Amino acid sequence: MRPMKPTEIVLYPVDNLRLASLCGALDENIRQIETAFDVTIARRGERFTIHGELPRAQLAARALRHFYDKADAELSVDDIQLGLIELSNLPQTVPQAPVLLTRKSELHGRTPRQVDYLRQIQEHDITFGVGPAGTGKTYLAVASAVDAFEREHVERIVLTRPAVEAGERLGFLPGDLAQKVDPYLRPLYDALYDLMGFERVTKLFERGCIEIAPLAFMRGRTLSRAFIILDEAQNTSAEQMKMFLTRIGIGSRAVITGDLTQVDLPRGQKSGLGEAVQVLADVRGVAFTHFLKEDVVRHPLVARIVAAYESHGQRNQQQQSTQQ
């Protein structure tokens, strides 16, 4: 079998500072592009030789040209990884993303489904974001909550999450209520600190404008003028999900996020998120965004890992069907 002919490109105009920014320290940026497109890239000056399947090599060449044009400032690994996500969605028509009022002015949806998710959150009182890890479900929900709070559309932000995988047994943990549930709500805290700053978040917690509300302690409450986020909703029972959805009061908005492939409930117990997706599918005012592996906005390997698990699950289902 004849070896594939490598793809060669030359980047013009030649600029050594741009080339250094493009390649990154120890060519780390080049390694990211290689991983994303499953190719090998060799460089001599401004000339790049790309080895791999032609379609992938052409995509890698396009990425090199794209980042070279943006290399007037130093490119970090994060810049490369996020840019690769956007490049992978260029063939699709990405609608104009809503502008969010947060500390990170560059924050926006990077895939069509992320943009649609943000728009649905703004236009609906209840929005479900369902899909694999790394698709931005939680982070974009928190960003939307911050945006609504900063624009004074809501008076407070309420964060809730199933605190324990099965049963929410919080009593044996040391400390007060906040200390008991802090470890489980850490991803939400991290997003808030990133989007608002540590000091401001701390002050808002003290004033009660941001509240932690363990799901087990939500019963009996009515939350008005609030932006409520239920994270890791795949680990709610059907009763807990119904209870949560009926806590929403006047002027409130809720976002429910979860991954139905990572349910940690006891065997045989139905996920409240899975049931809600079926029961509420045709209810007016409730929106759903179903994320796919193409929406993963993390290290390029994460999308491949998600794809590999999906393929493995499909093979197992086929084997089980054959055996039956």
PyMOL commands that set and color helices and strands:
alter all, ss='L'
color gray80, all
select helices_A, chain A and resi 16-23+25-37+54-69+77-88+112-123+137-150+177-196+198-207+215-217+233-235+238-245+272-279+293-295+300-323
alter helices_A, ss='H'
color red, helices_A
select strands_A, chain A and resi 7-10+40-44+47-51+126-130+156-160+210-212+226-230+253-258+286-290
alter strands_A, ss='S'
color yellow, strands_A
deselect
rebuild
show_as cartoon
